Amino acid sequence: MTAVSSTVDGRRTTRLTAVVHVYGGRQITTFVSYLLRHLVILAVT
């Protein structure tokens, strides 16, 4: 019983880490594109 529950916890943690990693990656990409857009606007004006 203990081994099964620990395996489930491990899987849950891995899945959560993957979700956080993907979400963090999206946030970073959005932030970078936002910065680039502002740099282009500053360069044009």
N, CA and C atoms as an extended XYZ file, in Angstrom:
135
Properties=species:S:1:pos:R:3:atomname:S:1:resname:S:1:resid:I:1 pbc="F F F"
N         0.837       -1.202        0.000 N   MET     1
C         0.000        0.000        0.000 CA  MET     1
C         0.879        1.263        0.000 C   MET     1
N         1.910        1.260        0.847 N   THR     2
C         2.780        2.428        0.929 CA  THR     2
C         3.527        2.661       -0.387 C   THR     2
N         4.004        1.561       -0.997 N   ALA     3
C         4.752        1.674       -2.247 CA  ALA     3
C         3.864        2.225       -3.354 C   ALA     3
N         2.607        1.761       -3.378 N   VAL     4
C         1.664        2.219       -4.407 CA  VAL     4
C         1.392        3.711       -4.250 C   VAL     4
N         1.137        4.141       -3.012 N   SER     5
C         0.812        5.548       -2.781 CA  SER     5
C         2.019        6.439       -3.115 C   SER     5
N         3.236        5.985       -2.787 N   SER     6
C         4.422        6.780       -3.095 CA  SER     6
C         4.619        6.887       -4.610 C   SER     6
N         4.314        5.814       -5.351 N   THR     7
C         4.424        5.847       -6.809 CA  THR     7
C         3.423        6.842       -7.386 C   THR     7
N         2.208        6.815       -6.841 N   VAL     8
C         1.179        7.757       -7.299 CA  VAL     8
C         1.624        9.187       -7.011 C   VAL     8
N         2.164        9.432       -5.830 N   ASP     9
C         2.650       10.765       -5.465 CA  ASP     9
C         3.758       11.203       -6.415 C   ASP     9
N         4.659       10.276       -6.754 N   GLY    10
C         5.749       10.592       -7.664 CA  GLY    10
C         5.224       10.984       -9.038 C   GLY    10
N         4.257       10.226       -9.522 N   ARG    11
C         3.662       10.542      -10.832 CA  ARG    11
C         2.976       11.893      -10.789 C   ARG    11
N         2.249       12.140       -9.711 N   ARG    12
C         1.521       13.403       -9.566 CA  ARG    12
C         2.505       14.580       -9.565 C   ARG    12
N         3.602       14.420       -8.823 N   THR    13
C         4.611       15.475       -8.744 CA  THR    13
C         5.237       15.726      -10.106 C   THR    13
N         5.545       14.632      -10.838 N   THR    14
C         6.156       14.775      -12.163 CA  THR    14
C         5.214       15.509      -13.097 C   THR    14
N         3.947       15.145      -13.069 N   ARG    15
C         2.963       15.794      -13.941 CA  ARG    15
C         2.841       17.274      -13.591 C   ARG    15
N         2.805       17.581      -12.297 N   LEU    16
C         2.696       18.963      -11.849 CA  LEU    16
C         3.914       19.769      -12.299 C   LEU    16
N         5.105       19.171      -12.164 N   THR    17
C         6.333       19.840      -12.594 CA  THR    17
C         6.289       20.128      -14.088 C   THR    17
N         5.789       19.150      -14.876 N   ALA    18
C         5.702       19.331      -16.326 CA  ALA    18
C         4.752       20.479      -16.662 C   ALA    18
N         3.625       20.529      -15.976 N   VAL    19
C         2.646       21.597      -16.223 CA  VAL    19
C         3.252       22.953      -15.889 C   VAL    19
N         3.909       23.038      -14.742 N   VAL    20
C         4.539       24.297      -14.326 CA  VAL    20
C         5.617       24.696      -15.320 C   VAL    20
N         6.396       23.715      -15.790 N   HIS    21
C         7.468       23.993      -16.747 CA  HIS    21
C         6.900       24.546      -18.051 C   HIS    21
N         5.840       23.905      -18.556 N   VAL    22
C         5.217       24.365      -19.806 CA  VAL    22
C         4.633       25.757      -19.618 C   VAL    22
N         3.947       25.982      -18.506 N   TYR    23
C         3.336       27.291      -18.236 CA  TYR    23
C         4.419       28.369      -18.117 C   TYR    23
N         5.516       28.024      -17.400 N   GLY    24
C         6.616       28.973      -17.253 CA  GLY    24
C         7.246       29.302      -18.593 C   GLY    24
N         7.399       28.286      -19.437 N   GLY    25
C         7.966       28.500      -20.769 CA  GLY    25
C         7.098       29.432      -21.596 C   GLY    25
N         5.791       29.240      -21.495 N   ARG    26
C         4.866       30.115      -22.241 CA  ARG    26
C         4.962       31.537      -21.737 C   ARG    26
N         5.047       31.697      -20.421 N   GLN    27
C         5.146       33.040      -19.838 CA  GLN    27
C         6.407       33.740      -20.316 C   GLN    27
N         7.536       33.002      -20.333 N   ILE    28
C         8.810       33.582      -20.768 CA  ILE    28
C         8.722       33.991      -22.234 C   ILE    28
N         8.119       33.124      -23.074 N   THR    29
C         7.983       33.435      -24.502 CA  THR    29
C         7.138       34.685      -24.698 C   THR    29
N         6.044       34.782      -23.952 N   THR    30
C         5.176       35.961      -24.044 CA  THR    30
C         5.939       37.209      -23.618 C   THR    30
N         6.702       37.112      -22.563 N   PHE    31
C         7.469       38.247      -22.048 CA  PHE    31
C         8.521       38.698      -23.058 C   PHE    31
N         9.212       37.723      -23.677 N   VAL    32
C        10.248       38.051      -24.665 CA  VAL    32
C         9.628       38.726      -25.875 C   VAL    32
N         8.511       38.187      -26.378 N   SER    33
C         7.860       38.793      -27.541 CA  SER    33
C         7.358       40.195      -27.199 C   SER    33
N         6.887       40.380      -25.969 N   TYR    34
C         6.436       41.691      -25.503 CA  TYR    34
C         7.601       42.683      -25.503 C   TYR    34
N         8.758       42.243      -25.005 N   LEU    35
C         9.943       43.104      -24.989 CA  LEU    35
C        10.381       43.459      -26.397 C   LEU    35
N        10.408       42.454      -27.286 N   LEU    36
C        10.835       42.691      -28.667 CA  LEU    36
C         9.910       43.697      -29.349 C   LEU    36
N         8.616       43.564      -29.113 N   ARG    37
C         7.651       44.482      -29.714 CA  ARG    37
C         7.928       45.911      -29.259 C   ARG    37
N         8.206       46.091      -27.972 N   HIS    38
C         8.503       47.421      -27.450 CA  HIS    38
C         9.803       47.966      -28.025 C   HIS    38
N        10.805       47.109      -28.186 N   LEU    39
C        12.063       47.551      -28.774 CA  LEU    39
C        11.855       48.009      -30.213 C   LEU    39
N        11.040       47.285      -30.966 N   VAL    40
C        10.756       47.661      -32.351 CA  VAL    40
C        10.028       49.004      -32.391 C   VAL    40
N         9.050       49.175      -31.508 N   ILE    41
C         8.302       50.444      -31.446 CA  ILE    41
C         9.247       51.593      -31.115 C   ILE    41
N        10.163       51.377      -30.170 N   LEU    42
C        11.126       52.408      -29.796 CA  LEU    42
C        12.072       52.708      -30.951 C   LEU    42
N        12.477       51.686      -31.677 N   ALA    43
C        13.411       51.877      -32.790 CA  ALA    43
C        12.739       52.637      -33.937 C   ALA    43
N        11.465       52.360      -34.185 N   VAL    44
C        10.743       53.017      -35.281 CA  VAL    44
C        10.498       54.480      -34.947 C   VAL    44
N        10.127       54.770      -33.700 N   THR    45
C         9.819       56.140      -33.303 CA  THR    45
C        11.071       56.800      -32.760 C   THR    45
